[in-house]
Amino acid sequence: MFFDEVIDFLTAPLYFRLIVSGRPLGERPARTTGAATAAAAEVGAFRRDDRQADPGRPR
């Protein structure tokens, strides 16, 4: 897992909400973004190897 990608995935929606849309940050967007980031990390979305595309395929 590459932590810089996790941080980007976590913070990008919040920056967009605040800077581009001008909408305030709140608890719901923070929780939703956090939950989505945690779920993506749990299933291996931040891996940089061929197991990401097909976890059952032998290397």
DSSP file (Angstrom, degrees, kcal/mol; ACC not computed):
  #  RESIDUE AA STRUCTURE BP1 BP2  ACC     N-H-->O    O-->H-N    N-H-->O    O-->H-N    TCO  KAPPA ALPHA  PHI   PSI    X-CA   Y-CA   Z-CA
    1    1 A M              0   0    0      0, 0.0     2,-0.7     0, 0.0    46,-0.1   0.000 360.0 360.0 360.0 139.0    0.0    0.0    0.0
    2    2 A F    >>  -     0   0    0     44,-0.6     4,-1.6     1,-0.1     3,-0.8  -0.918 360.0-157.1-109.7 113.3    1.3    3.4   -0.9
    3    3 A F  H 3> S+     0   0    0     -2,-0.7     4,-2.6     1,-0.3     5,-0.2   0.785  89.2  61.7 -64.7 -30.0    0.3    6.0    1.7
    4    4 A D  H 3> S+     0   0    0      1,-0.2     4,-2.1     2,-0.2    -1,-0.3   0.889 106.0  47.7 -64.5 -36.3    0.6    9.0   -0.5
    5    5 A E  H <> S+     0   0    0     -3,-0.8     4,-2.7     2,-0.2    -2,-0.2   0.885 110.5  51.7 -69.1 -38.4   -2.2    7.5   -2.7
    6    6 A V  H  X S+     0   0    0     -4,-1.6     4,-2.2     2,-0.2    -2,-0.2   0.930 110.7  48.1 -62.7 -44.9   -4.3    6.8    0.3
    7    7 A I  H  X S+     0   0    0     -4,-2.6     4,-2.7     2,-0.2     5,-0.3   0.909 112.1  49.4 -63.2 -42.3   -4.0   10.4    1.4
    8    8 A D  H  X S+     0   0    0     -4,-2.1     4,-2.5     1,-0.2    -2,-0.2   0.933 112.0  48.1 -60.7 -45.7   -4.8   11.7   -2.0
    9    9 A F  H  < S+     0   0    0     -4,-2.7    -1,-0.2     1,-0.2    -2,-0.2   0.857 115.7  45.8 -63.0 -36.1   -7.9    9.4   -2.2
   10   10 A L  H  < S+     0   0    0     -4,-2.2     4,-0.4    -5,-0.2    -2,-0.2   0.901 120.5  34.7 -74.4 -42.7   -8.9   10.6    1.2
   11   11 A T  H  X S+     0   0    0     -4,-2.7     4,-2.7    -5,-0.2     5,-0.3   0.753  97.7  77.6 -90.7 -24.5   -8.4   14.3    0.8
   12   12 A A  H  X S+     0   0    0     -4,-2.5     4,-2.6    -5,-0.3     5,-0.2   0.912  96.3  46.5 -56.1 -48.5   -9.3   15.0   -2.8
   13   13 A P  H  > S+     0   0    0      0, 0.0     4,-2.3     0, 0.0    -1,-0.2   0.872 113.6  50.0 -63.3 -33.0  -13.1   14.9   -2.4
   14   14 A L  H  > S+     0   0    0     -4,-0.4     4,-2.2     2,-0.2    -2,-0.2   0.915 111.6  46.9 -71.9 -41.6  -12.9   17.1    0.7
   15   15 A Y  H  X>S+     0   0    0     -4,-2.7     4,-3.4     2,-0.2     5,-0.6   0.921 112.5  51.2 -63.0 -42.9  -10.7   19.7   -1.1
   16   16 A F  I  X>S+     0   0    0     -4,-2.6     5,-2.2    -5,-0.3     4,-1.2   0.942 110.4  48.8 -58.0 -47.8  -13.0   19.6   -4.1
   17   17 A R  I  <5S+     0   0    0     -4,-2.3     6,-1.4    -5,-0.2     5,-0.4   0.909 119.4  38.0 -59.5 -42.8  -16.0   20.2   -1.8
   18   18 A L  I  <5S+     0   0    0     -4,-2.2    -2,-0.2     4,-0.2    -1,-0.2   0.934 128.6  26.6 -76.5 -47.6  -14.4   23.1    0.0
   19   19 A I  I  <5S+     0   0    0     -4,-3.4    -3,-0.2    -5,-0.2    -2,-0.1   0.923 128.4  32.5 -88.7 -47.1  -12.5   24.8   -2.8
   20   20 A V  I  <<S+     0   0    0     -4,-1.2    -3,-0.2    -5,-0.6    -4,-0.1   0.946 130.8  28.7 -80.4 -49.4  -14.4   24.1   -6.1
   21   21 A S  S   <S-     0   0    0     -5,-2.2    -3,-0.2     2,-0.1    -4,-0.2   0.756  91.5-138.8 -85.4 -22.4  -18.0   23.8   -4.9
   22   22 A G        +     0   0    0     -6,-0.4    -4,-0.2    -5,-0.4    -5,-0.1   0.543  53.4 141.5  77.3   5.6  -17.6   26.2   -2.0
   23   23 A R        -     0   0    0     -6,-1.4    -1,-0.3     1,-0.1    -2,-0.1  -0.526  56.0-104.3 -79.8 149.3  -19.8   23.9    0.2
   24   24 A P        -     0   0    0      0, 0.0     2,-0.3     0, 0.0    -1,-0.1  -0.342  28.8-113.9 -72.8 152.3  -18.8   23.5    3.8
   25   25 A L        +     0   0    0      4,-0.1     2,-0.3     3,-0.0     3,-0.0  -0.613  44.8 170.7 -78.1 145.0  -17.1   20.5    5.1
   26   26 A G     >  -     0   0    0     -2,-0.3     4,-1.6     1,-0.1     5,-0.2  -0.848  47.7 -90.6-145.4-178.6  -19.2   18.5    7.6
   27   27 A E  H  > S+     0   0    0     -2,-0.3     4,-2.8     2,-0.2     5,-0.2   0.901 117.4  55.2 -67.3 -41.7  -19.3   15.3    9.4
   28   28 A R  H  > S+     0   0    0      1,-0.2     4,-2.7     2,-0.2     5,-0.2   0.945 109.3  44.6 -62.6 -50.0  -21.2   13.4    6.8
   29   29 A P  H  > S+     0   0    0      0, 0.0     4,-2.5     0, 0.0     5,-0.2   0.896 114.9  50.4 -61.0 -37.2  -18.7   14.0    3.9
   30   30 A A  H  X S+     0   0    0     -4,-1.6     4,-2.3     2,-0.2    -2,-0.2   0.928 113.3  44.6 -65.6 -44.3  -15.8   13.3    6.1
   31   31 A R  H  X S+     0   0    0     -4,-2.8     4,-2.6     2,-0.2     5,-0.2   0.912 114.3  49.3 -66.4 -42.2  -17.3   10.0    7.3
   32   32 A T  H  X S+     0   0    0     -4,-2.7     4,-2.4    -5,-0.2    -2,-0.2   0.928 113.6  45.6 -63.3 -45.9  -18.3    9.0    3.8
   33   33 A T  H  X S+     0   0    0     -4,-2.5     4,-2.3    -5,-0.2    -1,-0.2   0.905 113.8  49.6 -64.8 -41.7  -14.9    9.8    2.3
   34   34 A G  H  X S+     0   0    0     -4,-2.3     4,-2.4    -5,-0.2    -2,-0.2   0.908 111.8  48.0 -62.6 -43.0  -13.2    8.0    5.2
   35   35 A A  H  X S+     0   0    0     -4,-2.6     4,-2.4     2,-0.2    -2,-0.2   0.902 112.2  48.9 -66.1 -41.3  -15.3    4.9    4.8
   36   36 A A  H  X S+     0   0    0     -4,-2.4     4,-2.3     2,-0.2    -2,-0.2   0.899 112.3  48.5 -65.6 -40.2  -14.8    4.8    1.1
   37   37 A T  H  X S+     0   0    0     -4,-2.3     4,-2.4     2,-0.2    -2,-0.2   0.919 112.0  48.5 -65.6 -43.9  -11.0    5.1    1.5
   38   38 A A  H  X S+     0   0    0     -4,-2.4     4,-2.2     1,-0.2    -2,-0.2   0.909 112.2  48.9 -63.2 -41.8  -10.9    2.4    4.1
   39   39 A A  H  X S+     0   0    0     -4,-2.4     4,-1.6     2,-0.2    -2,-0.2   0.905 111.5  49.4 -64.7 -41.7  -13.0    0.0    2.0
   40   40 A A  H  <>S+     0   0    0     -4,-2.3     5,-2.8     1,-0.2     4,-0.3   0.908 112.4  47.5 -64.4 -42.0  -10.8    0.7   -1.1
   41   41 A A  H ><5S+     0   0    0     -4,-2.4     3,-1.0     1,-0.2    -1,-0.2   0.886 108.1  56.5 -65.9 -38.0   -7.6    0.0    0.9
   42   42 A E  H 3<5S+     0   0    0     -4,-2.2    -1,-0.2     1,-0.3    -2,-0.2   0.854 108.6  45.5 -64.0 -35.7   -9.1   -3.1    2.4
   43   43 A V  T 3<5S-     0   0    0     -4,-1.6    -1,-0.3    -5,-0.1    -2,-0.2   0.409 122.3-103.2 -90.8   3.3   -9.7   -4.7   -1.0
   44   44 A G  T X 5 +     0   0    0     -3,-1.0     3,-1.7    -4,-0.3    -3,-0.2   0.720  69.1 147.0  90.2  22.0   -6.3   -3.7   -2.3
   45   45 A A  T 3 <S+     0   0    0     -5,-2.8    -4,-0.2     1,-0.3    -5,-0.1   0.694  72.6  54.3 -64.7 -17.4   -7.1   -0.7   -4.5
   46   46 A F  T 3  S+     0   0    0     -6,-0.3   -44,-0.6    -5,-0.2    -1,-0.3   0.220  81.3 116.1-104.6  15.3   -3.8    0.9   -3.7
   47   47 A R    <   -     0   0    0     -3,-1.7    -6,-0.0   -46,-0.1     0, 0.0  -0.480  53.4-152.6 -77.8 154.7   -1.6   -2.0   -4.7
   48   48 A R        +     0   0    0     -2,-0.1     2,-0.3     4,-0.0    -1,-0.1  -0.257  63.1  83.5-121.4  45.9    0.8   -1.6   -7.6
   49   49 A D  S >  S-     0   0    0      1,-0.0     3,-1.6     0, 0.0     4,-0.4  -0.856  92.2 -93.5-137.9 177.0    1.1   -5.1   -8.8
   50   50 A D  T 3> S+     0   0    0     -2,-0.3     4,-1.1     1,-0.3     3,-0.4   0.624 111.3  76.1 -70.9 -11.5   -0.8   -7.5  -11.0
   51   51 A R  T 34 S+     0   0    0      1,-0.2    -1,-0.3     2,-0.2     6,-0.1   0.742  83.6  68.7 -68.5 -21.3   -2.8   -9.0   -8.1
   52   52 A Q  T <4 S+     0   0    0     -3,-1.6    -1,-0.2     1,-0.2    -2,-0.2   0.915 100.6  44.9 -63.5 -42.6   -4.9   -5.8   -8.1
   53   53 A A  T  4 S+     0   0    0     -3,-0.4    -1,-0.2    -4,-0.4    -2,-0.2   0.883 135.6   6.0 -72.0 -38.5   -6.5   -6.6  -11.5
   54   54 A D    ><  -     0   0    0     -4,-1.1     3,-1.5     3,-0.1    -1,-0.3  -0.743  60.7-171.3-149.0  94.0   -7.2  -10.3  -10.7
   55   55 A P  T 3  S+     0   0    0      0, 0.0    -1,-0.1     0, 0.0    -3,-0.1   0.734  87.5  54.3 -62.5 -23.3   -6.5  -11.6   -7.2
   56   56 A G  T 3  S+     0   0    0      2,-0.1    -5,-0.1    -5,-0.1    -2,-0.0   0.612  83.7 102.5 -86.9 -11.1   -7.1  -15.2   -8.2
   57   57 A R  S <  S-     0   0    0     -3,-1.5    -3,-0.1    -7,-0.1     2,-0.0  -0.543  76.8-118.8 -76.1 131.3   -4.6  -15.2  -11.1
   58   58 A P              0   0    0      0, 0.0    -1,-0.1     0, 0.0    -2,-0.1  -0.370 360.0 360.0 -66.4 149.2   -1.3  -17.0  -10.3
   59   59 A R              0   0    0     -2,-0.0    -9,-0.1    -8,-0.0    -2,-0.0   0.457 360.0 360.0 -81.2 360.0    1.7  -14.8  -10.6
